């Protein structure tokens, strides 16, 4: 019988204290087993978006922040799937 893994989800967090919100250095993809809240993750991130189904979806959102065509997690995941199909 297979062992059950602890489920974690991917989020994109904006680092606390980072003033240049356009810089990719201000953001970090992270995994957590619970929804990020101010109490649980506020010491490290000022905000977070997610959860993402795939790391590629989180990476798309990281690189496309502010894009009018990618506004939601779902948008980022759709672009990620299309990119994966195109690139094999």
C-alpha positions as CSV (number, residue, x, y, z in Angstrom):
1,X,0.0,0.0,0.0
2,X,1.3,3.4,-0.9
3,X,2.1,5.9,1.8
4,X,0.2,9.1,1.8
5,X,2.3,12.2,1.2
6,X,1.6,15.4,3.1
7,X,-0.1,17.7,0.6
8,X,1.6,21.0,-0.1
9,X,0.5,23.7,-2.4
10,X,2.5,26.3,-4.4
11,X,2.2,30.0,-3.9
12,X,3.9,33.1,-5.1
13,X,4.8,35.4,-2.3
14,X,6.0,39.1,-2.3
15,X,8.9,39.4,0.2
16,X,8.3,41.7,3.2
17,X,10.1,45.0,2.9
18,X,10.7,44.8,-0.8
19,X,9.9,48.2,-2.3
20,X,10.4,47.5,-6.0
21,X,7.3,45.4,-6.7
22,X,8.3,45.1,-10.4
23,X,11.5,43.3,-9.6
24,X,11.4,39.5,-9.8
25,X,13.8,39.5,-6.8
26,X,10.9,40.7,-4.6
27,X,9.0,37.5,-5.2
28,X,9.5,33.9,-4.3
29,X,7.7,30.7,-5.1
30,X,7.1,28.7,-2.0
31,X,5.3,25.5,-0.8
32,X,3.1,25.2,2.2
33,X,0.6,22.7,3.6
34,X,-1.8,25.3,4.8
35,X,-3.2,28.5,3.3
36,X,-0.8,31.4,3.9
37,X,-2.1,33.9,6.4
38,X,-0.6,37.0,8.1
39,X,-0.1,34.9,11.2
40,X,1.6,31.9,9.5
41,X,3.6,33.7,6.7
42,X,3.4,37.4,7.4
43,X,6.9,37.5,8.8
44,X,8.3,36.5,5.4
45,X,5.7,37.7,2.8
46,X,3.5,40.8,2.6
47,X,1.1,39.0,0.2
48,X,0.7,35.8,-1.7
49,X,-1.2,34.5,-4.7
50,X,-2.2,30.9,-5.3
51,X,-2.5,28.1,-4.8
52,X,-1.0,27.0,-8.2
53,X,-1.5,23.5,-9.5
54,X,1.9,23.4,-11.1
55,X,5.3,25.1,-10.6
56,X,5.3,26.2,-14.2
57,X,2.0,28.0,-13.5
58,X,3.6,29.8,-10.6
59,X,6.7,30.7,-12.8
60,X,4.4,32.1,-15.5
61,X,2.8,34.3,-12.9
62,X,6.2,35.4,-11.6
63,X,7.4,36.5,-15.0
64,X,4.1,38.0,-16.2
65,X,3.1,40.1,-13.1
66,X,1.2,43.1,-14.3
67,X,0.4,41.6,-17.7
68,X,-3.2,42.4,-18.7
69,X,-3.6,38.9,-20.1
70,X,-2.5,37.1,-16.9
71,X,-4.6,38.3,-14.0
72,X,-5.5,35.1,-12.2
73,X,-4.0,31.8,-11.2
74,X,-6.2,30.1,-13.8
75,X,-4.8,32.4,-16.5
76,X,-1.2,31.5,-15.5
77,X,-2.0,27.8,-15.5
78,X,-3.7,28.0,-19.0
79,X,-0.6,29.7,-20.4
80,X,1.7,27.1,-18.7
81,X,-0.3,24.3,-20.2
82,X,-0.2,25.9,-23.7
83,X,3.5,26.5,-23.4
84,X,4.1,22.9,-22.3
85,X,2.2,21.6,-25.3
86,X,4.1,23.8,-27.7
87,X,7.5,22.9,-26.3
88,X,6.8,19.3,-25.8
